[in-house]
Amino acid sequence: MPAFEPVRFAALTDVGVKRSHNQDACAAQPAADATGFAAHGHVFVVADGMGGHAVGEKASAKAVRDIPFLFLKHVHDGVLPALRRAFTETNTGIYTVGQENPEFRGLGTTSTALILRPEGAWVGHVGDSRAYRIRDGRAEQLTFDHSWVWEIARRQGVDPDELGDFKKNVIIRSLGPDPEVEVDVEGPHPVRKGDAFLLCSDGLTGVVPPEEIGPVVSALPPDEAARLLVNLANLRGGPDNITVLIVHVGAETGPSSSRKSNPFKRALAAWNRRVPWPFTCLGLGSGLAALSLFLHAEEIPGAAFSFSLAAIGIVAGLVGVAMHLRKEPEEPPQPNDTPRELHVYKTHSCLVKREFADKFAEVERILTEAMKSQNVGADWDGHAKLVAEAEAKYKKASDAEAVAARCRSLLFLADAFHKARQKEESFRPSWTSPAR
């Protein structure tokens, strides 16, 4: 198990431009120390409520409160059953509220949970709120959207993007509407040092593509990245509530961390997987017995010692074989406790390149002109300094530094606009995504 290291994370939820109520919610419960990390890990959850104003808010709030609590309650039974029970029991609770209160009929929510533990990352999922792992210039979607468009695409064997907006917002699985729900649980996904994870509602992914999300998450600390992504979604119309939860990993966990372990131990473990230890002992014992005979025939010292070692090896091997034969066959795991095959449902290239800084420079130019024409206030001197720094980094620094500087310059301006913006104001930019 790798040494415990606190993760860096940030969570932000916003009502967006077009909605009057925020039906999204999120929660983070990082482990406080190594003991907590080994026992239950870091827990992160997002939810996107559905229904009337109070209905959706109530469902998502209950999901992000109950799922972490129930997972911690059951984790001693194993991560997979605990995560599944956390979702199913939360579903029962939300469904019961809807049945007992006529005004809450239609109560429902999506939810996606990320559990980071010593063995890797686990994902529990119902709905179309997504989980991404961002690694080596790729944004890997770890969740399957439970929507009509994704289900039809699966049946037809095509990319969901090829179907356009066909039933794009129709969710076929969520927490609350039905007494029972099928929960997707996958893990443990390997986790490497430098990985970033993103949980988000469709208010982000509906207007900001993964090709842009990845560089922002990679270039900036979690708090700045979360703010910039929310601002980008709002600048492009903010048609829905937006929730972003970003986690940056410092220490490696899972199978990939074995690269740092002792090479001899790795080789021994690999050999033992191929050849059980009793047969290894029998082989070594036989080899030592042959050596003992050779030494005795040639009258070379050491024959007796070799014979003793050979006897020990052969006896140990025979005992091991006997123990192995007497072992009762293990019961096969129950289907409900068997993890699904690990999937990466879609992969998007999101390398941090200078071209990305160019795209955001153009967004920043348009925003600057629009804000000045509409007399939207900002600290223009402060912004000018950040622009100069971004241009200097672009000329002399690395791609990552150039992108980070441009992101900060845009964030400064977008934050100022976000503070000044009101729902009723006429200035509502809704730019399309820069060309990919």
N, C-alpha and C positions, 0 to 999 in steps of 0.2 A: 504494500500500500504506500503511495507517495506521501510525503510529509504534508500536513495540512497547511493550506495557504488560503487566506480569505480572498474571495472573488471580488472583482470590481463590477458593480452593476448600477443601473439606473432604470427607473420606471416612470412613465409619464402618460397621462390620459387627457384628452382634450375633446370638447364638445364638437369641434369642427365649425364650419361656416353656415351650413344649411339647417342644422338641427337645433332645436330649442333645449333639449335635454340630453345629457350624456348617459347612455345606457351601457357603456363599457366600464370595466373595472379590472384592477390588477393587484397582485400581492406578491411580496418577496419575504421569505423566511430563511436567510442564510444561516448555516451552522456557525455557532459562536466559537467553537474550538475543535480540536482534533477528535475528541470523543464524540461530539455531536455529528461531525462529518462522517465518521465511521458508522455511527448508529443509524442516521437517517439522511444525511447529506444536506445540500442546499435545495430549497424548494421555491419554485417560481410559477406563477399562474396568471393567465389572462382570460377574460371572458367578455363576450359581446352579447348583451341582452336583446331579447326580441319581445314584441308585444306593444301595448300602450306605454306611455311615458313611465308611470310608476311601476308598471309590470316588468318591463325590461330591466329597469334599474334594480328592482328587488331581486330578480333572478340572478343577474351577474354578480351583485354584491354577495348574495348567499353562496354562489359558486366559489368565489375567491376566498371566502371565509371558511367554508366547510371542507373543501378539498384538501388544503394543507393540514387542517386539524385531524381529519379522518385518516389521512395518510400516516401522520405521525402516530396516531392511535394504533394502527394495524401493522406498522412497518416491521415489528418483531416477527411477523408471519412470512416475511419476504417482500422484496420491493414490488414485484409484479402483482401478486394478489392484493397487496396493500393499495397500490395505485388504482387497480381495477375496482376494489371495494370503495375507495374514496369517491370515485366518479359515480358508481351505481347507487351508493347511499345518498350522495348529494342529489342525484336525479330523483330518488324517492322523496326526499324532503321537498324539493321544488314542486314536484307533481302533487304532493299532498296539500301544499299551500294553495295551489291552483284549484284543487277540487273542493277545498273547504271554504274558499272565498270567491263568490261569483265574479266580483270585480277584478279578480286576478286570473280569470280564465285565459288561456293562451300564453301563460307564463312560460318562458323558455330562454335558454342562453346557450351559446357555444362556449367551449372552454378548452384550453390547452395548457398542460402542466409540464414543466421541465424539472427533473430531479438530477442533480449532479452529485455523484458519489465516487468512492475510491475505484470502483470497477468501471465507471464510465457514466454516460448520460442516458437517462430513461425519459421517454416522452409518453404522456397520456393525452388522449385527444378525442373530442367529439365536436363536430361542426366544421367551420371553415376558417377559424382563427389559426394562424400558421406558426410553425416553429422552423427556423433556419439555423444551420451551422455554417459559419463563414470561415473558410480555411483556404490558404494558398491561392487567393484570387478567385475563389468559387463560392457562390451562395447555394447551399444544398438544402432543398426543402425536405424536411423530415416528416411531414404530415400530409395526408391525403385529404383534400377538400371534400367534405360530405355534402356536396351540392349536386344538382341535376346535371350541370354541364360536365363536371368531373366524372360522374358515374356513367353518363352516356359516352364520354370520350374513352373511358376504360373498356366499355363493351365493344366499341368500334375500333379499339386499338390505335387511337389517334391522340395527338397532343390537345389538351383542353383549349389552348389558345386558338386552335384551328376552328373551333366552333363559335368564336366571337362572343357576343353577349347573350347567346341562347340560354335562357333560364339561368343566367349567371348568379342571380341573387336568391334562387330557390334552394333552401337548405333542406336536406332530406334526413338529417340526424341532428338532434340537439338534446340538451338536458331539460327535462320538465314536462313537455307535452304528453309523453306516454309513461305508463307505469314502469316499463323496462326500457333499457337502452343498451346498445352494443358499443363497447368502448375499445378504441384502438390503443394498445400498449406495446411499445417496441423499445428494446434496449437489451444490454447496454451498448450504446454507440461509443466507439473509442473517442477519447478526448485528448488532444495534444496541447502542449504549451503554446499559447498564442491564439488558440481557437476563440471565436466569439459566437454567442448564441443570441438569436433574436426571436422573441415571441411578439406577435402583433395581431391586431384585428384587421378585418378587410378594409377598414377606413384608411389604412396606410397602403396596403398592397393594391388597392383598387386604382390608385393614382400615382404611386411612386414604384417603379419597377425594381426588381431585385438587382438589376445591373447598376442601379444608382444607390440602392440601400447598402450593398456590400462595401463599396469604397468609403462611404460615410462612416459606417460602423468600424471599419478597419483603421481609418485615419484619425478618428477623434476618440477621446475618452467617452465612456458611456453616457455621462450626463449631457455633454455637448452634442453627441450624436443623436440622442433621443430628442432633444429640443429642435435640432435642425430637421430631422425627419418629420416631426409633427408640423413644423413651419412649412416644409415643402408641400405636404399634403394640403394644408390650408391655402397656400398660394395657388394651388391647382384646383381650387374650388371648394375643398373641404366638404364634399357631399355627405360624409358620414362621420360618426364619432371615430376618433383616432386613439389607439393605445399602442405604445411601444415599450417593450421591456428588453434591455440589452444586458448581457452578461459577458465579461471578458475573463478568460481563464488564465491563471499564471502557472499553475502546476499541472503536469500531465497526469491523467488518470486513465484507467482501462488498459486494454491490450497494448496500445502504443507505448505506454510507459515502461514496458518490459525491456526496451532498448537500453535503459539505464541500469538494469540489474546486472549481477555478476555473470560474465560470459560462461564460466564453468558451470554455474547453476543452470543457465539456460540450456547449455548443451546436454547436461545430465537429464533435465526435465524432458527435452525433446527425445532423447534416447529411450527414456522410461515409457514414453507414450507409445513408442514403436515396439519395444521389447520389454515385457513385464519383468520386474526385478528378480523373481525366482529363477527365470530362465537365464538371466544374466549371471546369477550366482553359479548355476550349473555349468554354464559355458566356461566361466573363469576357473571353476574347480577342476573341470576336465583338462583345461589347458595347463594348469599348475601340476596336475597328476602326470601328464605327459612330460612336462619339464623335469619333474622329480625322477622319472624313469631314465630320462636322458642323462641327468647329472649322476645318477647312481651307476649307469652303465659305463660312463666315461670317467668314473671315480673323481668327479669334481665336487668340492665341498658345497653344501647347501641342499643336498637332496632331501634330507630329513625335514628341514624347515619348509621346503616347497611342498612336501607331502602333507605336512600339518596344515598349511594354508589351503591345500587342495581339499582336504577332508572337511575343513570348516566351510568352505564354499559349497561343496556338494551337499553337506548336511543342511546348511541354511537354505539352499535351493529346494531341496526335497520338502523341508518344513513349509516353505512358502507355497509350493505347489499344492501340498495337502490343505493348507489354509484356504487357498483360492478355490479348491474343489468343494470344500465344506461350506463356502459362503452361500447363503440363500440368495437367489436372484432378486435384484432390486425391483420394486414395483415400478412400472413405467409411470412417468409423471402424468397427472391428469390434464386433459386438454385445456382447461381453463387456466392452468398454471404454467402453460408452455408459451414462451415468448414467440410472437410472430417473427418471421424472417425479417432481418433489418432491411429497411428500404431507404433509398434516397429517391424521392418521387420526381423531382426535377432539379437540374443543375444549371446555374447561370454563371457565365463568366463575369467577374466583377473586379478585375485587376485595378490596382491603384496606379493610374497612369496620368501623365500630364494632360492628355485629351479630356479627362474628366474635369480637371481644373478649368479648361477652356469652356466647357459646357456651363459650369456654374458661374464663370465670369460673365457669360452672356445673360444668364438668369439674373445676376446681380445688377447688370447694366439696365435691364428692362425694369427691374424693381425700383432702382434709383430714380429713373426718369418718371415712373408712374407716381412714386411718393412725392417727388418735388412738384409735379404738375398738379397734384391734389392737395398740396400743402400739408402733407403728413410729416409731423416733426420727428427729428432724429438728431443725434450728436454727429453732425456731418464731419467735424474735425476729427473726432475719434475714429469714424469710419474711414476717412481718408488715410489715416496712419495705417490701419489694417490693410487697406488696398495696396499701399506702397510696400508693406511687408510681404504681401502675397505676390506682388510683381517681382520683388527681389528674390524671393524663394523660387519662383518659377524659373528665373534665369540661372541661378547658381546652385540651388539645393537639389536634393533627390526628389523623385516623383512623389513619394509619400509626404515629404515635407511641403512640397508645392501644393498638393491637394489639401492637406490639413490647413495651411494658411488661407487658401481660398475659401474653404468651408467655414473657417472662423470669421472671415470678412463677410460672407453672405449671412451667417448666423447673426452677427451683430445687427445687420440691417433688418433681417426678418424678425428678430426679437422686437425691435423698435416698432415695426409695422404691426406686429401681433398685439402689442400693448395698446396701440392707437385704434386698432380696427374695432368697429362695432357691427353688429349683424345688419343694421339698417342702412349702413353707409353705401353709397353708390359704387365706390371703388372696390371691386371684387375680382382681382385677377384670377384667371383660370387657364394658365398656360399649359400647353401640352408638354409631355416629357421631351427633352432634347433627343435628337436622333441617336439611336444606339449604334 
